């Protein structure tokens, strides 16, 4: 038995519209959630055209010319805009009949390339029982025939397995959300032996240590500690009446352990340091979970990953910004303060799920709107941009 993908109905029309644009092929990402029983696809997003393609309108007629690196970069950017619980869970390609026989091998290459890139950036490890199948969706622009297969990204020799692709209306209209604010105060020493003060590398190492603390934390859901295998909504009243696009929101508190128990021996190391990085502030974290009897462990895992991702993504964005504005060879290591970008959320039409992004204080709404169109093919009204956090250094 292959996997079953339940797919938001609006995606059918979106893919149909893409297939009528007379290019030899169109590629894109599938965004959604994996669960042990079934997978959910709530968005499909076409790969943005490259500048030269816009200008010259190049007609690419061979699938060998599919730009894997461009698609992979897009996937990395998009994954930053996904709250906890959502991931890039596959890729699609729409081709003319002449190219259809080559499209499966192109899809396979893209899937493994995307997964490799996303895994490299993560500070958390997947669990043993985690779903590692990713969807490869192939559509013929002439016949509109849809073929869905999966590849196991944990196995480089994995061959295609058939999968079911089923459209469903209001798929994520009543998904459950978990919200929490985490106070961050991370001190990262910079070793004197670190040759050129590689701030980015040191920050990543410090975040790695902190992420293990988050993994080991206790999560209180609406003030209670719940067993891993209990149902998330157990003991809560189901929403009645008009549940259209309503979110059942759970408030979560994160309790980190102050120190290891007495059974763990602590070994202190003395290291010569030339400086330190301090990350301080309060970050808003959010995860969404399907409403098909989700377990507490699924929800907590999604929220843990959002906490870890949101901080590491912001640091990445800050370093990218510093390199663009100050160049990579800045040698002035005096005390400096940088404000990490703030988190914002934007609603998805027909869903209770919101997508996320980050803005620096001097960024205008228009820049954010432009990014949503480019990265997620979604137009956003300025009044729909919800800034989730205060500015803090």
Secondary structure, DSSP 4 states (H G I P E B T S, - for coil): ---EEEEETHHHHHHHHHHTS-SSEEEEEEEEEE-SS-EEEEEEEEPPPPHHHHHH------GGG--HHHHHHHHHHHHHT--BT-EEEEEEEEE-GGGHHHHHHHHHHHHHHHHHHHHHH-SSPPPTT---EEEEEEEETTT--EEEEEEETT-TT---EE-EEEEETTTTTT-EEEEEEEEEEEEEEEETTSTT--HHHHHHHHHHHHHHHHHT-EEEETTB---TTSBTTTTSPPP-S--TT--EEEEEEEE--SS--TTSPP------EEEEEEEEEEEEEEEEE-SSS-BHHHHHHHHHHHHHHHHHHHHHHHHHHHHHHH-TT----S----PPPEEEEEE-TTSS-EEEEEE-TT--HHHHHHHHHHHH-----GGG-EE-S----
